[in-house]
Amino acid sequence: MDTTPIASALNAWYARTARELPWRAAAVTPWAILVSEFMLQQTQVDRVIPRWTAWIERWPTPSALAAEEPGEAVRAWDRLGYPRRALWLHRAAIEIAEQHGDQVPSDVDQLLALTGIGPYTARAVAAFAFGERHPVVDTNTRRVLARMMHGKAAAGMPAPSDLSDMEQLLPEQPEAAAVCNAAAMELGAVVCTARAPRCDACPVAQWCEWRGAGYPDNAPSKRPRQAKFASSDRQVRGRIMAVLRNAAAPVSTAQALAAAADGGVRDPEQPRRAYDSLITDGLMVEFDGTVRLP
């Protein structure tokens, strides 16, 4: 399959219609792009934009963040969810400042050695911050590839073949390849959506195997759904974190446990379980009957 015209059509469409997201601006630094990749994991774009903007204004370089207590990173993370990402980003900032002269490395292996950076984020930073040629595959991209290249209504579980598919699609020229990665993600986010794909607006509809087959209902078996957030341990942990973020001084253990229970719990042990898990994760520090951010 000659993918050259597909990549060309994708890139031309992206140049015309891409959303103006702040981390896509021409003058954005590799550090700012790395921060965006941390924040965008499992989090909607509209929730990330204000937090990312405030973060970059406050900490425009890794060393600026590294100079702060890790608890300040957790506080600034606010309600983005999965706050351990804030701790990991703080540790990565220290590593970049101390080991890389305050400059985000472009090498994938060096990126992988930083705290909190896995294969996806390493390739994304290398591609989007430095224009290097690496396949970058997120959930939206996987759906586009499944429909266009394999005639499936949805993607199955992540597999190494996802990267092979994207590698096949990428132009040889590195900068064009980076744009193609972004374009495939954008297409999945705004056109080739999970529930209501807009095939009439798709720049690659003529090459789509799923469309050509008449949109068969052939999605692979779905993965188990994530447990509901309401009354979950995640929600109870979030109540404690909200108290700590808003407190100017340490709060008592009793106050933290009361906050955990406020709003209802699933079982009597849930507040203590959430409390203990925050200690274990390093998101909360105990001292003489009180707790605070790290």
C-alpha positions in Angstrom: 0.0 0.0 0.0 1.5 3.3 -1.1 0.9 5.6 1.8 2.5 8.7 0.3 -0.8 10.3 -1.0 -2.4 9.5 2.4 0.3 11.3 4.4 0.2 14.2 1.9 -3.6 14.6 2.3 -3.3 14.4 6.1 -0.6 17.0 6.3 -2.4 19.4 4.0 -5.7 19.0 6.0 -3.8 19.6 9.2 -2.2 22.7 7.9 -5.6 24.1 7.0 -7.7 23.0 10.0 -5.5 22.2 13.1 -6.7 23.6 16.4 -4.6 26.4 17.7 -3.5 24.8 20.9 -0.8 26.7 22.8 1.8 24.0 22.9 1.7 23.9 19.1 2.9 27.5 18.7 6.1 27.9 16.8 8.0 29.5 19.7 7.1 26.9 22.3 10.1 25.3 23.9 10.8 21.5 24.2 10.2 21.9 28.0 6.8 23.3 27.4 6.0 20.5 25.0 7.2 17.9 27.5 4.9 19.5 30.2 2.0 19.3 27.8 2.6 15.6 27.1 2.6 14.9 30.9 -0.6 16.8 31.4 -2.5 15.4 28.4 -2.2 11.8 29.5 -5.8 10.7 30.1 -7.0 14.3 30.4 -9.1 16.4 28.0 -7.5 19.2 26.2 -9.8 21.9 27.5 -8.9 21.0 31.1 -5.2 21.1 30.3 -4.9 24.5 28.6 -5.4 26.8 31.7 -3.2 24.6 33.9 -0.4 24.3 31.2 -0.5 28.1 30.6 -0.2 28.9 34.3 2.6 26.3 34.7 4.7 27.6 31.9 4.3 31.2 33.1 5.5 30.2 36.6 8.1 27.6 35.6 9.4 28.4 32.1 12.4 26.1 32.5 13.1 22.8 34.2 15.4 24.5 36.7 12.7 26.9 37.7 10.4 24.0 38.7 13.3 22.0 40.2 14.0 24.9 42.6 10.5 24.5 44.2 9.3 21.9 46.7 7.6 19.0 45.0 4.4 19.9 46.9 4.2 23.1 44.8 4.0 21.1 41.7 1.2 19.0 43.2 -0.6 22.2 44.2 -0.3 23.7 40.8 -1.5 20.5 39.2 -4.8 21.3 40.8 -7.6 18.9 39.6 -6.1 17.5 36.5 -6.2 14.0 38.0 -3.5 11.4 38.6 -1.4 13.9 40.6 1.6 11.5 40.8 2.3 12.9 37.3 3.1 16.2 39.0 5.6 14.5 41.3 7.1 12.7 38.3 7.4 15.9 36.3 9.1 17.6 39.2 11.6 14.8 39.4 12.2 14.9 35.7 12.8 18.7 35.9 15.5 18.0 38.5 17.1 15.4 36.3 17.0 17.7 33.2 18.5 20.6 35.2 21.2 18.5 36.8 22.1 16.0 34.0 21.3 17.8 30.8 22.2 21.5 31.4 18.6 22.5 31.8 17.8 21.4 28.3 15.3 18.7 27.4 17.2 16.0 25.6 16.1 15.0 22.1 17.4 11.4 22.2 14.6 8.9 22.9 16.8 6.8 25.1 17.8 9.8 27.2 14.2 10.8 27.5 13.2 7.3 28.6 15.7 7.6 31.4 13.8 10.5 32.9 11.2 10.0 35.6 7.7 9.5 34.4 8.5 9.2 30.7 7.5 6.1 28.9 7.9 5.1 25.3 4.9 7.1 24.0 6.0 10.4 25.7 9.6 9.9 24.7 8.7 9.5 21.0 6.2 12.4 21.2 8.7 14.8 22.7 11.4 13.8 20.2 8.9 14.2 17.3 7.0 17.3 18.3 9.8 19.2 20.1 12.7 18.3 17.9 11.1 17.3 14.6 12.7 13.8 14.7 11.2 10.9 12.7 9.5 8.5 15.2 6.0 6.9 15.0 3.8 8.4 17.8 0.6 6.6 18.5 -2.1 7.6 21.0 -5.7 6.3 21.3 -7.0 8.6 18.6 -4.3 7.6 16.2 -4.9 3.9 16.8 -8.6 4.3 15.9 -7.6 6.1 12.7 -5.2 3.3 11.8 -7.6 0.6 12.6 -10.3 2.0 10.4 -8.2 3.3 7.5 -5.7 0.4 7.2 -7.5 -2.6 8.6 -11.2 -2.0 8.1 -12.0 -2.3 11.8 -14.6 -0.1 13.5 -12.3 0.4 16.5 -8.8 -0.5 17.6 -8.1 -3.4 19.8 -5.7 -3.5 22.7 -2.4 -1.7 22.1 0.1 -3.8 20.2 3.6 -3.3 18.6 1.8 -3.4 15.2 0.4 0.0 16.0 3.9 1.5 15.7 4.5 -0.5 12.5 1.4 0.9 11.0 2.2 4.4 11.8 5.8 3.9 10.6 4.4 2.8 7.3 2.4 6.0 7.0 5.1 8.5 7.9 6.9 10.4 5.2 10.6 10.0 5.1 11.4 13.7 5.7 11.5 14.1 9.5 9.6 17.4 9.8 6.8 16.1 7.5 6.7 12.9 9.6 6.3 14.9 12.8 3.4 16.8 11.2 1.9 13.5 10.0 1.9 12.2 13.6 0.1 15.3 14.8 -2.3 15.1 11.9 -3.3 11.5 12.6 -4.0 12.4 16.3 -6.0 15.5 15.3 -8.0 13.5 12.8 -9.0 11.0 15.5 -9.8 13.7 18.0 -12.0 15.9 15.9 -13.2 13.9 12.8 -12.6 10.1 13.1 -14.2 10.1 16.6 -15.2 6.9 18.4 -19.0 7.4 18.4 -19.8 9.8 15.6 -17.1 9.8 12.8 -17.6 12.6 10.3 -16.5 10.8 7.2 -17.8 13.6 5.0 -15.1 15.9 6.5 -12.3 13.3 6.4 -9.3 14.1 4.2 -8.4 10.4 3.8 -11.9 8.9 3.4 -11.1 7.6 -0.1 -8.4 5.3 1.4 -10.4 4.1 4.4 -10.9 0.4 4.4 -13.7 0.5 7.0 -15.7 3.0 4.9 -15.1 1.0 1.8 -16.4 -2.1 3.4 -19.7 -0.3 4.4 -18.9 0.5 8.0 -19.1 -3.1 9.4 -19.8 -3.6 13.1 -16.6 -5.5 13.7 -14.9 -3.7 16.6 -12.7 -6.0 18.7 -13.8 -7.0 22.2 -13.8 -4.0 24.5 -11.6 -3.8 27.5 -13.2 -3.7 30.9 -14.6 -0.3 31.8 -12.8 1.7 34.5 -14.7 1.8 37.7 -17.0 4.8 38.2 -15.4 7.8 39.8 -18.2 8.5 42.2 -17.5 7.0 45.6 -14.2 5.5 44.3 -10.9 5.5 46.2 -9.8 8.1 43.6 -12.6 10.4 44.6 -11.9 10.0 48.3 -8.2 10.6 47.7 -9.1 13.7 45.7 -11.0 15.1 48.7 -7.9 14.9 50.9 -5.7 16.4 48.1 -8.2 19.3 47.7 -7.8 20.2 51.4 -4.0 20.0 51.3 -3.8 22.1 48.1 -5.9 24.9 49.7 -4.2 24.8 53.1 -1.6 27.4 53.9 -0.3 25.2 56.7 -0.3 21.5 57.6 -3.7 20.0 58.5 -4.4 17.5 61.2 -4.7 13.8 60.4 -8.3 14.0 61.8 -9.1 16.9 59.4 -7.8 14.9 56.5 -9.8 11.8 57.3 -12.9 13.9 57.9 -12.4 15.5 54.4 -12.1 12.0 52.9 -15.4 10.9 54.4 -17.3 14.2 53.6 -19.7 13.4 50.7 -20.0 9.7 51.4 -17.8 6.6 51.2 -18.3 3.1 49.9 -17.1 1.4 53.1 -15.9 2.4 56.5 -12.2 1.7 55.8 -12.1 3.8 52.6 -11.0 7.1 54.2 -8.0 5.4 55.9 -7.2 3.4 52.8 -7.2 6.6 50.7 -5.1 8.4 53.3 -2.5 5.6 53.5 -2.3 5.3 49.7 -1.4 9.0 49.5 1.4 8.5 52.0 2.7 5.5 50.0 2.6 7.5 46.7 4.6 10.3 48.2 1.7 12.8 47.6 1.3 13.5 51.3 3.8 13.7 54.2 3.0 13.0 57.9 4.6 14.9 60.7 3.6 14.9 64.4 -0.1 14.3 63.8 -0.4 16.5 60.8 -0.1 16.1 57.0 1.0 18.3 54.2 2.0 18.3 50.6 5.6 17.0 50.0 
